[in-house]
Amino acid sequence: MTPKSLPTFDIDMASRLMNTPSIFLHSASPAISLSHFPVRRGLCHSVAMSSSSLTLSLAVPTHCMPVELRWKRSSVAFRPLARFEPRLYSTLGLFELIKREVKAMQLNANRVRSTPRNVLSSKEEVLLNTEIKKHDLEKGILLEFQKDSNKTLLAVVQKPDGKKNWMVSDQNGVTFSIKPQQIKYIIPGTKDFEPADIADFLHRAKHLLDPSLLECAWEELLENEQIVNAEGLAEIIYGKTDPLESYCAHVLLSQDEVHFKVRESKGYSSVYEPRSLSQVDELSQRKEAKESYQRELEAFICVLKSAKEQPIHAKPSKYSWQADDKIQHRIEALEAFALDACKSDEQKRTATEVLKALGIPRFSSSAVDLLINIGYFPVHVNLELLKFEIPTKHSDEVLSLVSDILEHSLPDQDEHFRKDLTYLKVYAIDVDEADELDDALSAEKLPDGRIKVWIHVADATRWVDHNSILIKEAKSRATSVFLPTETIPMFPLKLAMEKMSLKQGIVCNTVSISVVLNEDGSIAEHNIEVATIRPTYMMTYDEASELLFLGIEEEPELGLLSEAAVLRLKWRLKQGAIDTPMIDARVKVPNPDDPEPIINLYLHDPTSPAMRLVSEMMIMCGEAIAKFGGEHGIPLPYRGQSQSSLAAASLSYLPEGPARSSAYVRSMRRVEMDFRRPIPHGSLRVPGYVQFTSPIRRYVDLLAHYQSLNSRIHVIKI
């Protein structure tokens, strides 16, 4: 058998399996048949060839032990297989081995046909005659040029364009003016080529672009220490250097990232040398990792597109995106990018890569829209809530402790000190639909005509030990968060509502501050006690204001509270307090998940009788606590504010109301804190102030409760 008679066959058709222990590959009817048995790779192989067929014989013992493949000698001499370490291979591995060796035989036969003229020893000096003169480019020559950074095109030369440039036409008849440096390869042997023939040329090239042929050629060139150019590679793997084969060899070399590297390049020609085995192994691993990453990205993009197409009720839940680590990694990157909170460049790259793959502009707003469209974000997502990383849920550990408290009431450590104030008429005034009710008011007329006011504050410390995880949770949150769509409580809502909050007609534990006023509105006496009360009325600001306007005789205590508030305001203004009444706007959305939610707007006038009443009582309570702390040397979160240097008269040109009030607020100094002693509060015009009336929703108030109560009990015991 001569090399010329070597049969040609489609090796890819050899994927059909039949239950026979032999492998037959025929040029007339290619087929393959394998039994599932282990094969030991090594030693030698045997091949029987004729002018009509190529047969690889495989003998299988009846006991199915591993066997060896051996090549039989024929009249054609070809290189033996490379040496392999003994390993066990599955049927698929054997099939791949056979494919590889048949291609190696084809390469060997091609080398027998003609000795490559473009293969050089790496020891020789590389000489490239790349000075392409102008007359070398003429009409009808096919070339490849760089259109932009990501795309190359085939085009046919038409005519010169100026001194250096050329006019070329692609397969669609589009004409380009290209510079010499844009030309990447001139396909040899092409003359009188027509642009209309480019499509067929590319179609035929597809069937020849087999990267595995490049790998076989690499092995041969590496073994013989040779270098090669495109035409030389075409001669090796295809047996000829026709235009189509030369172009395919050029494509394989220029697109290869593993087996070859450019040895020298000048103008339009390049010489390549095979990389070392260690380099190929390393680059192969990198390439596989890159391809694996790309497959994962494409799969993720498909998941995103599928989720976008689902109706709102059928979209995946937020937690379903966290089931797979790789999906979660990309979703978290998108979320961080949407919130302008990427923690690393890698996270930002991941997010923009996904947006680019989807054809979406790489902006944070685009990421927000995407996360909404796949159901990860709600339709009306509150980005600020996410940016500040405010947890919307309490941990299982905290909720478990709350369940224990609700089921087994804790003993009241202050039971023996609590004063029974259930005889007082108690008014709890707050906004409509308040979630946490933590303060209420009482008043009585003393025999000497002075007014005694009680500010009752829910005793949150009754239910929470200062060393418990509930306190740590409250400290980390610092405050309840009130949003139009929801309230995120500092304490779990069940504990806050069922145990801590004040309830109408129910005996409640409180910290009650009593204040006796002088006739001018200043504080004459003050005291702090743990107590029990039974709230009489729960009412809104509007309801309380209406009762005050009507002056109902049955509610004289409410009138006393209003009278005390008026006295307090007059006294503070006389001291130089700045009165800045601003309209209080409150927005509530009862159905935030609806695409078209209901939005309710509530406006509260701070000058209304009920608003004035509550505001003045809260300020008075803060002043009384500061006095108590100062007298007993108790470290408390004392709040103060320096007096503004801006004179009130300087803003008289502004109309009274929101405009002037807003200007006053803007001129105020920042609030200061001192934990050792009371400091003056310039805008309120009180000698000291401590926030104390909201321990259920503000941690600093809760802290003041612990400090005040522990010190108070200590004083009593002494």
C-alpha positions in Angstrom: 0.0 0.0 0.0 1.3 3.4 -0.9 0.5 6.7 0.8 -1.5 7.7 -2.3 -3.9 4.8 -1.7 -4.6 5.8 1.9 -8.5 5.7 2.2 -10.4 8.8 3.4 -13.3 8.5 5.8 -15.4 10.5 8.2 -14.0 9.6 11.6 -16.9 11.5 13.3 -19.3 8.9 11.9 -17.6 6.3 14.0 -19.7 7.1 17.0 -22.2 4.4 16.5 -21.8 1.5 18.9 -22.6 -2.2 18.2 -22.3 -5.2 20.4 -19.2 -6.7 18.8 -15.6 -6.9 20.1 -14.0 -5.6 16.9 -13.6 -2.1 15.4 -14.1 -1.7 11.7 -13.5 1.6 9.8 -14.3 1.4 6.1 -14.1 4.1 3.5 -17.3 2.9 2.0 -19.4 2.6 5.1 -17.7 4.0 8.2 -18.8 2.5 11.5 -17.5 1.7 14.9 -18.4 -1.0 17.3 -17.3 -1.3 20.9 -18.2 -3.4 24.0 -18.0 -1.8 27.4 -14.7 -3.1 28.7 -11.6 -1.6 30.3 -8.6 -1.2 28.0 -5.0 -0.8 29.1 -3.2 1.8 27.1 0.5 1.3 26.4 3.1 -0.9 24.8 2.2 -1.0 21.0 -0.8 -1.0 18.6 -1.6 -2.8 15.4 -3.4 -1.6 12.3 -4.2 -3.5 9.1 -4.7 -1.3 6.0 -5.7 -2.1 2.5 -6.7 0.1 -0.5 -10.3 0.0 0.6 -10.4 -0.1 4.3 -8.6 0.4 7.6 -9.2 -2.2 10.3 -8.3 -1.9 13.9 -8.6 -5.4 15.5 -9.3 -5.8 19.1 -9.4 -9.2 20.7 -11.6 -9.5 23.9 -11.0 -12.4 26.2 -14.0 -14.2 27.5 -13.3 -13.2 31.0 -13.3 -9.5 30.0 -9.9 -8.8 31.5 -8.0 -5.7 30.3 -6.4 -6.1 26.8 -3.8 -4.3 24.7 -4.1 -2.6 21.3 -1.2 -3.4 18.9 -0.5 -1.8 15.5 0.3 -4.4 12.8 3.0 -3.5 10.4 1.9 -2.7 6.8 3.6 -1.6 3.7 3.5 2.0 4.9 5.9 3.2 7.5 4.4 5.7 9.9 5.5 7.0 13.3 4.6 4.8 16.3 2.3 6.3 18.9 3.7 8.5 21.6 4.6 6.6 24.8 1.8 6.6 27.4 1.7 5.7 31.1 -0.3 2.6 31.8 -3.9 3.6 32.6 -7.4 2.2 32.5 -9.7 3.8 29.9 -13.4 3.5 29.4 -15.0 2.8 26.0 -15.2 6.6 25.3 -11.6 7.0 26.1 -10.7 4.2 23.7 -12.7 5.8 21.0 -11.0 9.2 21.5 -7.6 7.4 21.4 -8.5 5.8 18.0 -9.7 9.2 16.6 -6.5 10.8 17.7 -4.3 8.1 16.1 -6.1 8.0 12.8 -5.6 11.8 12.5 -2.0 11.3 13.4 -1.8 8.7 10.5 -3.4 11.2 8.2 -0.8 13.8 9.2 2.0 11.3 8.7 0.7 10.4 5.3 0.6 14.0 4.3 4.2 14.4 5.3 5.1 11.4 3.1 3.4 13.0 0.2 5.5 16.1 0.2 8.2 17.5 2.4 7.0 20.9 3.9 9.0 23.8 2.5 7.8 26.2 5.2 9.0 24.2 8.2 12.2 25.4 9.6 14.5 24.2 12.4 14.3 26.4 15.4 18.1 26.5 15.3 18.0 28.2 11.9 17.8 32.0 11.5 14.2 33.0 10.8 14.1 35.1 7.7 10.8 36.8 6.8 10.4 38.5 3.5 7.5 40.5 4.6 8.2 43.7 2.7 5.0 43.5 0.6 5.4 46.0 -2.2 2.5 47.9 -3.5 2.3 45.9 -6.7 1.9 42.7 -4.6 -1.6 43.8 -3.7 -3.7 44.0 -6.7 -7.4 43.7 -7.6 -8.8 40.3 -6.9 -6.5 39.2 -4.0 -8.3 37.8 -1.0 -7.1 39.1 2.4 -8.0 39.2 6.1 -8.1 42.6 7.8 -8.9 43.9 11.3 -12.2 45.8 11.3 -12.2 46.6 15.0 -10.7 45.3 18.2 -13.0 42.3 18.3 -13.6 41.5 14.6 -11.7 40.4 11.5 -13.2 40.2 8.0 -12.3 38.6 4.7 -12.3 41.0 1.8 -11.2 41.3 -1.8 -8.8 44.0 -2.9 -10.4 46.5 -5.3 -8.0 49.4 -5.9 -5.4 51.6 -4.1 -6.8 54.5 -2.0 -4.1 57.1 -1.9 -0.5 56.4 -1.3 -0.8 53.6 1.3 -4.4 52.6 1.8 -6.5 50.1 -0.2 -10.1 49.8 -1.0 -11.5 46.3 -0.3 -15.0 44.7 -0.5 -16.5 42.1 1.8 -18.9 39.3 1.0 -21.9 41.7 1.3 -20.3 44.2 -1.2 -19.6 46.7 1.5 -16.5 48.7 0.7 -13.8 49.7 3.2 -10.7 51.8 3.1 -8.1 50.0 5.1 -4.6 50.9 6.2 -1.6 48.5 5.7 -1.4 47.8 9.4 -5.0 46.5 9.4 -4.0 43.7 7.0 -3.5 40.5 9.1 -3.1 37.9 6.3 -2.9 37.7 2.5 -4.3 34.4 1.4 -1.7 33.0 -1.1 -2.7 31.9 -4.6 -5.8 34.1 -4.8 -6.2 36.1 -8.0 -9.4 37.4 -9.6 -11.3 36.4 -6.4 -14.9 37.8 -6.3 -16.5 39.2 -3.1 -19.5 37.0 -3.8 -17.4 33.9 -3.4 -16.3 34.8 0.2 -19.4 33.2 1.8 -18.8 29.8 0.1 -15.1 30.1 0.9 -15.9 30.5 4.6 -18.5 27.7 4.5 -15.9 25.3 3.1 -13.3 26.5 5.7 -15.6 25.5 8.6 -15.2 21.8 7.8 -11.4 22.0 7.9 -11.0 24.1 11.1 -10.4 21.2 13.5 -8.2 22.3 16.5 -7.3 18.6 17.2 -5.3 18.6 14.0 -3.3 21.6 15.4 -2.6 19.6 18.5 -1.2 16.7 16.5 1.0 19.0 14.5 2.2 20.6 17.7 3.4 17.2 19.0 5.3 16.6 15.8 6.9 20.0 15.6 7.8 20.0 19.3 9.5 16.6 19.0 11.5 17.7 16.0 12.2 21.2 17.4 10.8 22.9 14.4 9.0 26.2 13.8 6.3 26.8 11.1 4.2 29.5 9.3 0.7 29.2 8.1 1.6 27.7 4.7 3.9 25.1 6.4 1.2 24.1 8.8 -1.3 23.7 5.9 1.2 21.4 4.2 1.5 19.3 7.4 -2.1 18.9 8.3 -3.8 19.1 4.9 -1.1 18.0 2.6 -1.3 21.1 0.4 -1.0 24.8 0.5 -4.0 25.8 -1.6 -5.7 29.1 -0.6 -8.4 27.4 1.5 -6.0 25.2 3.4 -3.5 28.0 3.9 -6.2 30.3 5.3 -7.5 27.5 7.6 -4.0 27.0 8.9 -3.6 30.7 9.5 -6.9 30.8 11.4 -5.9 27.8 13.6 -2.6 29.4 14.4 -3.8 33.0 15.0 -6.7 31.8 17.2 -4.7 29.3 19.1 -4.0 30.2 22.8 -2.4 27.0 23.9 0.0 25.2 21.6 1.8 27.8 19.6 3.2 31.3 20.1 4.5 33.8 17.6 8.3 33.5 17.2 8.6 36.4 14.9 6.2 38.7 13.1 6.8 41.3 10.5 4.3 42.9 8.3 1.8 40.4 7.1 3.7 37.2 8.0 4.3 35.4 11.2 6.4 32.4 12.2 5.1 30.2 15.1 7.0 27.9 17.4 5.4 25.2 19.6 5.2 25.8 23.3 6.8 23.5 25.8 4.8 20.6 27.3 4.6 22.4 30.7 3.4 25.6 29.1 0.7 23.7 27.1 -0.5 21.9 30.3 -0.8 25.2 32.2 -2.5 27.1 29.3 -4.9 24.1 28.7 -6.0 24.3 32.3 -6.5 28.0 32.1 -8.5 27.6 28.9 -10.6 24.9 30.4 -11.3 27.1 33.4 -12.2 30.0 31.2 -14.5 27.9 29.1 -16.1 26.5 32.2 -16.7 30.0 33.6 -18.2 31.0 30.3 -20.6 28.0 30.3 -21.7 28.9 33.8 -22.3 32.5 32.8 -24.3 31.5 29.8 -26.4 29.1 32.0 -27.0 32.0 34.5 -28.1 34.3 31.7 -30.6 31.7 30.6 -31.9 31.5 34.1 -32.3 35.3 34.3 -34.1 35.5 31.0 -36.5 32.7 32.0 -37.2 34.5 35.3 -37.9 37.8 33.5 -40.5 36.1 31.3 -42.4 34.7 34.2 -45.5 36.5 35.5 -45.1 38.3 38.9 -46.8 35.5 40.9 -44.6 32.8 39.3 -41.2 34.4 39.6 -38.6 32.6 41.8 -38.4 33.6 45.4 -35.5 35.6 46.7 -34.2 32.6 48.7 -34.3 30.3 45.6 -31.4 32.4 44.1 -29.3 31.5 47.1 -29.6 27.7 46.7 -26.6 27.5 44.3 -23.3 29.1 45.4 -22.3 30.2 41.9 -25.7 31.7 41.2 -25.7 33.4 44.6 -22.3 34.8 43.9 -23.5 36.6 40.7 -26.8 37.7 42.3 -25.0 39.2 45.2 -22.7 41.0 42.8 -25.7 42.4 40.9 -27.3 43.5 44.2 -24.1 45.3 45.4 -23.7 47.0 42.0 -27.4 48.1 42.2 -26.7 49.7 45.6 -23.4 51.3 44.6 -21.8 49.1 47.3 -19.4 46.8 45.5 -16.8 45.5 48.0 -14.2 44.7 45.3 -13.3 45.3 41.7 -14.0 41.6 41.1 -17.6 42.0 42.3 -18.1 45.0 40.1 -16.7 43.1 37.1 -19.0 40.2 37.7 -22.1 42.4 37.8 -21.1 44.4 34.6 -20.3 41.2 32.8 -23.8 39.9 33.4 -25.4 43.2 32.3 -23.2 43.2 29.2 -24.2 39.6 28.4 -27.9 40.6 28.6 -27.3 43.7 26.4 -28.3 46.0 29.3 -26.5 49.4 30.0 -24.0 48.9 32.7 -25.5 51.3 35.2 -26.7 50.7 38.8 -30.3 51.6 37.8 -30.1 48.9 35.2 -29.1 46.4 37.8 -32.1 47.5 40.0 -34.5 47.1 37.1 -33.1 43.6 36.4 -33.4 42.5 40.0 -37.0 43.7 40.1 -37.8 42.0 36.8 -36.6 38.6 38.0 -38.5 39.0 41.3 -35.4 39.3 43.5 -36.3 42.8 44.5 -40.0 43.8 45.2 -41.7 46.0 42.7 -41.3 49.1 45.0 -37.9 48.3 46.6 -36.5 50.6 49.2 -32.9 51.0 48.2 -31.9 53.0 51.2 -33.0 50.2 53.5 -30.6 47.9 51.6 -27.8 50.4 51.4 -27.7 50.8 55.1 -28.0 47.0 55.6 -30.8 47.4 58.0 -32.0 43.9 58.9 -35.7 43.4 58.5 -35.9 40.2 60.4 -34.8 39.2 63.9 -32.6 36.1 64.3 -34.0 32.7 65.3 -32.1 32.9 68.6 -33.8 36.3 69.5 -37.2 35.0 68.5 -36.7 31.9 70.6 -35.9 34.0 73.6 -39.0 36.1 73.0 -41.1 33.0 72.9 -39.8 31.9 76.3 -40.5 35.4 77.7 -44.1 35.3 76.4 -44.7 31.8 77.6 -43.1 32.1 81.0 -43.4 35.6 82.4 -40.2 36.8 84.0 -40.4 37.8 87.7 -40.7 41.6 88.3 -37.4 42.5 90.1 -38.9 45.9 91.0 -42.2 44.6 92.3 -41.7 45.8 95.9 -40.8 49.3 94.7 -43.7 49.8 92.2 -46.2 52.5 93.2 -49.8 51.9 92.4 -51.0 54.7 90.2 -54.0 52.9 88.8 -56.3 55.5 90.4 -55.1 58.2 87.9 -56.9 59.0 84.7 -54.3 58.2 82.0 -54.3 59.6 78.5 -52.2 57.9 75.8 -52.1 60.2 72.7 -50.3 59.2 69.6 -50.6 59.0 65.8 -53.2 56.8 64.2 -52.2 53.1 63.9 -49.2 53.5 66.1 -47.3 50.2 66.4 -45.6 50.9 69.7 -47.3 52.9 72.5 -44.6 53.8 75.1 -45.9 56.9 76.9 -49.0 58.3 78.5 -49.9 61.4 80.6 -51.8 62.2 83.8 -52.4 65.4 85.7 -53.9 66.5 89.0 -54.5 69.7 90.9 -52.6 70.0 94.2 -54.2 71.6 97.3 -52.0 74.7 96.9 -53.3 75.2 93.3 -50.2 74.0 91.6 -50.3 71.4 88.8 -48.7 68.0 89.1 -48.1 66.2 85.9 -47.2 62.5 85.5 -45.3 61.3 82.4 -45.8 57.5 82.3 -43.2 55.6 80.2 -43.4 51.9 79.4 -41.0 50.0 81.5 -39.1 48.0 78.8 -36.5 47.0 81.3 -39.1 44.9 83.2 -39.0 42.3 80.4 -35.4 42.4 79.3 -32.3 41.6 81.3 -29.4 44.0 80.6 -27.1 41.1 79.7 -29.4 39.3 77.4 -29.1 38.9 73.6 -32.2 41.1 73.3 -30.2 44.1 74.6 -27.4 43.3 72.2 -29.9 43.1 69.3 -31.4 46.5 70.4 -28.0 48.0 70.6 -27.0 46.9 67.1 -30.2 48.3 65.6 -30.2 51.5 67.7 -33.8 52.4 66.8 -37.0 51.2 65.2 -37.2 52.2 61.6 -40.5 53.7 60.4 -41.1 53.5 56.7 -44.2 54.2 54.6 -44.4 50.5 53.8 -43.6 49.0 57.1 -42.2 49.4 60.6 -39.0 47.5 61.4 -39.0 47.3 65.2 -35.9 47.5 67.5 -37.4 44.7 69.6 -39.4 41.8 68.0 -42.9 43.2 67.4 -44.6 40.5 69.5 -42.6 41.3 72.6 -43.0 45.1 72.0 -46.8 44.9 71.5 -47.8 42.2 73.9 -45.6 42.9 76.9 -43.9 46.3 76.7 -46.5 48.6 75.1 -49.2 50.4 77.1 -52.7 49.0 76.5 -56.0 50.6 77.3 -57.8 49.2 80.4 -54.8 46.8 81.2 -52.5 47.2 84.2 -49.1 48.1 82.8 -45.7 48.5 84.3 -44.2 51.9 83.8 -41.4 54.3 84.9 -43.4 57.3 85.9 -41.9 60.8 86.2 -43.8 63.3 88.3 -43.3 67.0 87.9 -44.8 69.9 90.0 -44.8 73.2 88.1 -44.3 76.7 89.5 -46.8 79.3 88.4 -44.4 80.5 85.7 -44.0 77.0 84.2 -40.6 76.2 85.7 -40.1 72.9 87.5 -40.5 73.1 91.2 -40.3 69.4 92.1 -39.5 66.2 90.2 -39.3 62.5 91.0 -38.9 59.2 89.2 -40.6 56.0 90.3 -41.4 52.5 89.0 -45.2 52.2 89.0 -48.3 50.5 87.7 -51.0 52.3 85.7 -54.2 51.4 83.9 -54.5 53.6 80.7 -58.0 55.1 80.5 -58.0 56.5 77.0 -56.1 55.7 73.8 -56.6 58.6 71.4 -55.2 60.2 68.3 -54.0 63.8 68.1 -57.1 64.8 66.2 -59.4 63.2 68.8 -57.5 64.9 71.7 -57.6 68.3 70.0 -61.3 67.9 69.4 -61.9 67.2 73.1 -59.8 70.2 74.1 -61.7 72.5 71.7 -65.0 71.3 73.1 -63.8 71.8 76.7 -65.7 68.8 78.0 -66.3 69.1 81.7 -66.0 65.4 82.3 -62.3 65.5 81.3 -60.8 68.1 83.6 -57.5 66.2 83.7 -57.0 66.7 80.0 -57.6 70.5 80.5 -55.0 70.5 83.3 -52.5 68.9 80.9 -53.2 71.5 78.3 -52.8 74.3 80.9 -49.5 72.8 82.0 -48.3 72.7 78.4 -49.1 76.4 77.8 -47.2 77.3 81.0 -44.2 75.3 79.9 -44.1 76.9 76.4 -44.4 80.4 77.8 -41.5 79.7 80.2 -39.2 78.3 77.5 -39.9 81.1 75.1 -39.1 83.6 77.9 -35.8 81.8 78.3 -35.0 82.3 74.6 -36.3 79.0 73.1 -36.7 78.9 69.3 -40.2 77.9 68.3 -40.0 76.2 64.9 -43.5 74.8 64.1 -43.1 72.7 60.9 -45.9 70.7 59.3 -45.4 67.0 60.1 -46.1 64.8 57.0 -46.5 61.1 57.3 -46.9 58.7 54.4 -48.4 55.2 54.8 -48.6 52.5 52.1 -50.9 49.6 53.2 -50.2 47.4 50.1 -46.6 48.0 49.1 -46.3 44.8 47.0 -49.1 45.9 44.7 -47.8 47.4 41.4 -50.2 50.3 41.9 -50.2 50.7 45.7 -52.5 52.9 47.8 -50.6 55.9 49.2 -52.1 57.7 52.3 -50.8 61.1 53.3 -51.3 62.4 56.9 -50.5 66.0 57.9 -50.1 67.0 61.5 -50.1 70.6 62.6 -47.5 71.0 65.4 -49.4 74.1 66.6 -52.6 72.1 67.3 -53.5 71.8 71.1 -52.8 68.1 71.3 -49.5 68.2 69.5 -48.4 71.2 71.7 -49.5 69.3 74.8 -47.5 66.1 74.0 -44.5 67.9 72.8 -44.2 70.1 75.9 -44.7 67.2 78.2 -41.9 65.2 76.5 -39.5 68.1 76.7 -40.4 68.6 80.4 -39.7 64.9 81.0 -36.3 65.2 79.4 -35.5 68.2 81.6 -36.6 66.4 84.8 -34.5 63.3 84.0 -31.4 65.5 83.4 -32.0 67.2 86.7 -32.4 63.9 88.5 -29.2 62.6 86.8 -27.2 65.7 87.7 -28.3 65.7 91.3 -27.3 62.0 91.8 -24.2 62.1 89.6 -25.6 59.5 87.2 -23.9 59.0 83.8 -26.6 59.5 81.2 -26.7 60.4 77.5 -27.2 64.2 78.1 -28.0 66.1 75.0 -27.2 69.7 74.4 -27.0 72.3 71.7 -25.1 75.6 71.6 -27.1 78.7 71.0 -27.2 79.8 67.4 -25.3 82.9 66.6 -28.0 84.0 64.2 -30.4 86.6 65.8 -34.1 85.9 65.5 -34.6 89.4 64.2 -32.3 88.8 61.2 -35.0 86.4 59.8 -37.9 88.7 60.4 -38.0 89.4 56.6 -39.2 85.9 56.1 -42.9 85.2 56.5 -43.9 83.4 59.6 -44.5 79.7 59.3 -42.6 77.0 57.4 -40.2 79.4 55.6 -39.0 81.1 58.7 -39.0 77.9 60.8 -36.9 76.1 58.1 -34.4 79.0 58.1 -34.1 78.7 61.9 -33.5 75.0 61.8 -30.7 75.5 59.1 -29.0 78.0 61.4 -28.9 75.7 64.4 -25.7 74.2 65.7 -25.2 70.4 65.8 -26.3 68.5 68.8 -23.7 67.6 71.4 -23.5 64.7 73.8 -22.1 64.4 77.3 -22.3 61.4 79.5 -21.0 63.0 82.7 -23.2 66.0 83.5 -26.2 67.9 82.0 -25.3 70.5 79.3 -27.6 73.4 78.2 -29.8 72.9 75.2 -29.8 76.2 73.3 -32.8 75.7 71.0 -35.1 74.1 73.7 -33.8 76.5 76.3 -33.6 74.0 79.1 -30.6 73.5 81.5 -30.3 69.8 80.5 -32.1 67.2 78.4 -32.2 63.4 78.2 -34.3 61.4 75.7 -36.3 59.1 77.9 -39.8 58.6 76.6 -39.3 55.9 73.9 -37.4 52.9 75.3 -39.3 50.5 73.0 -38.0 52.1 69.9 -34.8 54.0 70.8 -31.8 52.3 72.4 -30.5 55.5 73.9 -33.8 55.9 75.8 -33.5 52.3 77.0 -30.0 53.0 78.2 -31.2 56.0 80.2 -33.8 53.8 81.9 -31.2 51.3 83.1 -29.0 54.0 84.4 -31.7 56.0 86.1 -33.5 53.0 87.7 -30.4 51.3 89.0 -29.2 54.5 90.6 -32.7 55.3 92.0 -33.1 51.9 93.7 -29.6 52.3 95.1 -30.5 55.7 96.7 -33.7 54.3 98.2 -31.8 51.3 99.8 -29.4 53.6 101.4 
